[in-house]
Amino acid sequence: MVEDKKEACHHVELSAAPAVVVIMKRTRAILAAIGAPAIVAVGLAVAPTAANAAYTCGSGQVCLYKDINYTNTVRVFSGSISDFQFANYSNGTNMNDSVSSIINNSGTTFQGWYDNNDGGIRAVVGAGARIPDMTKNVPVFFGGEFLGGQNFNDVMSSARLG
């Protein structure tokens, strides 16, 4: 009885194999026929649109980006914000503890603090400077003491120019 099942199983596998080969040949033929246009269409479907492209920080602006390399949503910063819990990026996302890159195209130093109300450790981005990745080598101070280049990613809670 076991041998009969084994033979039947082998028989099914052998008879199914040619069908798989035919399907694979048809798939290859279809892909060969539409290959280039399909690849172009897929490429266009994945290309970024103007709506989700990164914001270009203008002359005189300070731009705080949610993600590294100046991507995702942005806040064009001016003046001061004493508590990021009450501040949002351009898409409405809350800014608290989420800044990951900064462009300072202004003529003024930007300072961002770990705590609200300009408290605790602060990151400094000089006039004309850029920090593409806040996880690396951000100039950080505590009081007047320079602590070196540190990770200051996703910790900023207040900021001001000057």
N, C-alpha and C positions, 0 to 999 in steps of 0.2 A: 504494500500500500504506500509506504514512504517513497519507494522508487518511482511509482506512478506519478506522484506529486512532483518529484524532482524532474522527471522527464517533461511533464506539462510545463513546469516553470521554465526549463531550458527552451522548450518549444516557443513559448510566448516571447522570451527575450530575443530569440533568433528571428522570429517573424516581425518583431517590432523594429529591429535595427534598420532595415532598408527605409522604412517610413521616416525615421529620424534623419537619415542621410538626405532624403529627398527634400525634407523641410529645410535642412541646413543649406542645401544648394539653392533652393528658392530664396531663402533669406539673403544669401550672399549675392544672388543675381539682382534682387530688389535693391540692396544697399549699393551695389555697383552702379545701378542705373540712376539712383537718386543721390548718391554719396555726396558730391560737391555741393549741390543746392541745399541738401539737408544740413550739412555742416555749417554753411553760411547762415541758414535760417536759425539754427540753434545759437550760433555766435551772436546774431542780432538780438535774439530773445534775452540773452544774458548780459548784453552790453548795458552799462549804467545810463540812466536817463538824466536829464537836467535836474529833475526833481530830487534824485537821491545822490547826485554828485556832491563831492566835498565843496564847502564854501571857500571861496578865495578871499583871504583876509586883505582888505584894502589898505591903501596908504593912510597912515595916521591911526589905524585901528589896532585894538588889542583883541585877539580872538581866542576864546577858551573852547577847546574841542572835547567832546565826550570820549573819543577813542584816540589811540596813538596815531601818529603820522597824519594829524590834522584831518581826521575823518569822523563820520557820523554827524550828529547835530552840533551846533555851535552857539556860543553866546558872544556877541560883540559887546565887549566890556567897556564901561566908562565910569569915572568917579569912584564909588566904593559900594560894596555890599557887605553889611555887617553880619549877615546870617544867610548862607546859601540854602537853608531849609525853605526860605521864602523866595527863592530865585529859580528861574527856569531857563533852559536852552530854547532855541528858536522853535523846536517841535513840541514844546510844553513839558518835556521831561525835567524832573527836578535836578538841580545842579549839585546838591550836597554830596560830598565825598565821591565825586565822579569825574573830575577833570583829569584827562590823560595826555593832552598836548596843548601847547600854547605858542601863539605867534604874537610878538610885541612889535608892531610896526609903528608905534607911537614914539615920541621923543622923550617919554617919561618911563621911569622904572615901574614895573608891575611887581606887587608883593601879594602873595597868597598865604593865608594862615591855616594851620591845622585845626584850630578851634574858632568858634564864632567870635565876633567883636575883636578881631585882630589879636587873638590870643595864641600862646604856645609857639611852637616852631613855625618859621616862615620860609617860604621859597621865594627867591628873587629872580626875576627875569628882566635883564637890562633892556634899555631902549634899543630897538632894532634886533633883538635876539629872538631865537626860536628854540623851542624844546619839543622835538618830535615824539619823545617817549619819556613820560614822567617817571618811569621805573628806573631810569639811569641818570646818574650824574647831575641831578638838579642842585644848584647852589642853595644850601639850607643854612639858616641862622637860628640861634636861640638867644634872645636879647641882642647883644652886640657881638656874640661869639660865633665865628664861622665854623660850622660843623662838617664842611666838606660837601662833596657831591653825593647825594642820597636819593633813595627811592621816595618820591612824593606823589605817587600815583594814587588816585581815588581817595584822597584824604583831605582835600581843601574844603574849608567851611566858611571862610570870609576872605575878602580881598580888597585892595585899593591901589590906585595909581599914585605914585609919588613916594 
